[in-house]
Amino acid sequence: GAHSLAEALNRRAHQGLTLDLTHNVLCTKNDKQSLIHLIRVITTLKSAKKLSVSLGMHCLDDMIFHVLAKGLMGGRAPEGLTLDLSNATMVTDNGMIALAMALRTRHCPTGLTLDLRYNKFTSQSIGELARSLRSGRTPAYLNMTFSSDSHHNVEDSVNLLHDAISSGQCAFGTRVEFKYAYNYRGARYQLLDTCVKNDKRINAIKAQALVTILGPCRIQSTAHEATSSRALPLAIIRQIADYLPGDISVQRVKN
């Protein structure tokens, strides 16, 4: 059952582990506490990077989403965690709002991927997600997928997310997509294009910052002068570059 699986994961969880529990009966009335325990364990396996768990099933509900939200806020979920939460038709906006609010606590793992297709979320909970994206406190490389076939007011929701992603505050590497979403003219909503533009904006800011830091070093190297008090060692500049959001490197800026 779910409790035994949770205990096995707690004892030994390998990096890159994939668990497909789709359609397994893990949240019957007698086993729901075991499923809650499993989710709590999943969100504390910090060393199990790139853990992927498919929980897509019809019996996930708001309580499960609240447990997941609380677990993600604990700051111990593994980097690159992927969760398939699709087909959770019992989950309402209440559960999604809890999850959206958890995303802006700065405690969620980098590279968190959430598959939320075929769920009954409306623009109310998507609006809360948009507020989280606009806060700038969501994890880098957050990846979220929705689908429009079971979604109300998809155009309103897409517009809310587009405005949040293009606000100048959204985190680097964010990817949000509505599968099968088309406007009244039959054109597909391209939120991914908006995400890529956001990445380019962040990389441009990072490149300018690195050019400014590298300036004294460039002058020093071309003029063959003694070390300037303003020039930083290249190793320190690389550490600064690693700290800044974006994936542009010092070497790329130097070239």
Solvent accessible surface area in square Angstrom, and as a share of the most:
residue,aa,sasa,rsa
1,G,77,0.74
2,A,0,0.00
3,H,92,0.41
4,S,73,0.47
5,L,46,0.23
6,A,0,0.00
7,E,58,0.26
8,A,42,0.32
9,L,6,0.03
10,N,86,0.44
11,R,184,0.67
12,R,177,0.65
13,A,24,0.18
14,H,100,0.45
15,Q,124,0.55
16,G,46,0.44
17,L,50,0.25
18,T,93,0.54
19,L,30,0.15
20,D,101,0.52
21,L,22,0.11
22,T,42,0.25
23,H,127,0.57
24,N,68,0.35
25,V,112,0.65
26,L,17,0.08
27,C,14,0.08
28,T,58,0.34
29,K,191,0.81
30,N,148,0.76
31,D,33,0.17
32,K,46,0.20
33,Q,125,0.56
34,S,18,0.12
35,L,0,0.00
36,I,6,0.03
37,H,51,0.23
38,L,0,0.00
39,I,4,0.02
40,R,132,0.48
41,V,8,0.05
42,I,2,0.01
43,T,1,0.00
44,T,47,0.27
45,L,18,0.09
46,K,122,0.52
47,S,86,0.56
48,A,0,0.00
49,K,89,0.38
50,K,149,0.63
51,L,0,0.00
52,S,28,0.18
53,V,1,0.00
54,S,22,0.14
55,L,3,0.01
56,G,1,0.01
57,M,4,0.02
58,H,104,0.46
59,C,43,0.26
60,L,0,0.00
61,D,21,0.11
62,D,34,0.17
63,M,102,0.45
64,I,1,0.01
65,F,0,0.00
66,H,82,0.37
67,V,18,0.10
68,L,4,0.02
69,A,4,0.03
70,K,148,0.63
71,G,15,0.14
72,L,0,0.00
73,M,78,0.35
74,G,53,0.51
75,G,24,0.23
76,R,137,0.50
77,A,4,0.03
78,P,0,0.00
79,E,85,0.38
80,G,17,0.17
81,L,0,0.00
82,T,45,0.26
83,L,2,0.01
84,D,29,0.15
85,L,2,0.01
86,S,6,0.04
87,N,40,0.20
88,A,0,0.00
89,T,48,0.28
90,M,111,0.49
91,V,1,0.00
92,T,67,0.39
93,D,20,0.10
94,N,86,0.44
95,G,0,0.00
96,M,0,0.00
97,I,37,0.19
98,A,16,0.12
99,L,0,0.00
100,A,0,0.00
101,M,93,0.41
102,A,0,0.00
103,L,0,0.00
104,R,46,0.17
105,T,42,0.24
106,R,166,0.61
107,H,100,0.45
108,C,12,0.07
109,P,12,0.08
110,T,57,0.33
111,G,18,0.17
112,L,0,0.00
113,T,37,0.22
114,L,1,0.00
115,D,24,0.12
116,L,2,0.01
117,R,64,0.23
118,Y,63,0.24
119,N,4,0.02
120,K,110,0.47
121,F,2,0.01
122,T,35,0.21
123,S,27,0.18
124,Q,116,0.52
125,S,0,0.00
126,I,0,0.00
127,G,8,0.08
128,E,19,0.09
129,L,0,0.00
130,A,6,0.04
131,R,135,0.49
132,S,0,0.00
133,L,0,0.00
134,R,110,0.40
135,S,34,0.22
136,G,25,0.24
137,R,95,0.35
138,T,8,0.04
139,P,13,0.08
140,A,36,0.28
141,Y,104,0.39
142,L,0,0.00
143,N,54,0.28
144,M,0,0.00
145,T,22,0.13
146,F,3,0.01
147,S,3,0.02
148,S,17,0.11
149,D,97,0.51
150,S,38,0.25
151,H,17,0.08
152,H,106,0.47
153,N,86,0.44
154,V,33,0.19
155,E,83,0.37
156,D,77,0.40
157,S,0,0.00
158,V,7,0.04
159,N,74,0.38
160,L,68,0.34
161,L,0,0.00
162,H,80,0.36
163,D,73,0.38
164,A,0,0.00
165,I,0,0.00
166,S,64,0.42
167,S,38,0.25
168,G,27,0.26
169,Q,107,0.47
170,C,2,0.01
171,A,16,0.12
172,F,11,0.05
173,G,5,0.05
174,T,1,0.01
175,R,70,0.26
176,V,0,0.00
177,E,29,0.13
178,F,4,0.02
179,K,60,0.26
180,Y,109,0.42
181,A,0,0.00
182,Y,121,0.46
183,N,45,0.23
184,Y,177,0.67
185,R,195,0.71
186,G,52,0.50
187,A,51,0.40
188,R,101,0.37
189,Y,35,0.13
190,Q,93,0.41
191,L,6,0.03
192,L,59,0.29
193,D,75,0.39
194,T,12,0.07
195,C,0,0.00
196,V,60,0.35
197,K,142,0.60
198,N,6,0.03
199,D,14,0.07
200,K,137,0.58
201,R,78,0.28
202,I,15,0.08
203,N,27,0.14
204,A,62,0.48
205,I,105,0.53
206,K,12,0.05
207,A,22,0.17
208,Q,114,0.51
209,A,36,0.28
210,L,0,0.00
211,V,56,0.32
212,T,93,0.54
213,I,42,0.21
214,L,3,0.01
215,G,22,0.21
216,P,16,0.10
217,C,29,0.17
218,R,94,0.34
219,I,109,0.55
220,Q,48,0.21
221,S,70,0.45
222,T,105,0.61
223,A,50,0.39
224,H,163,0.73
225,E,108,0.48
226,A,91,0.70
227,T,106,0.62
228,S,40,0.26
229,S,123,0.79
230,R,178,0.65
231,A,15,0.12
232,L,71,0.35
233,P,79,0.49
234,L,60,0.30
235,A,64,0.50
236,I,76,0.39
237,I,0,0.00
238,R,108,0.39
239,Q,128,0.57
240,I,54,0.27
241,A,5,0.04
242,D,123,0.64
243,Y,189,0.72
244,L,49,0.24
245,P,82,0.52
246,G,16,0.16
247,D,92,0.48
248,I,19,0.10
249,S,53,0.34
250,V,5,0.03
251,Q,91,0.41
252,R,158,0.58
253,V,17,0.10
254,K,88,0.37
255,N,143,0.73
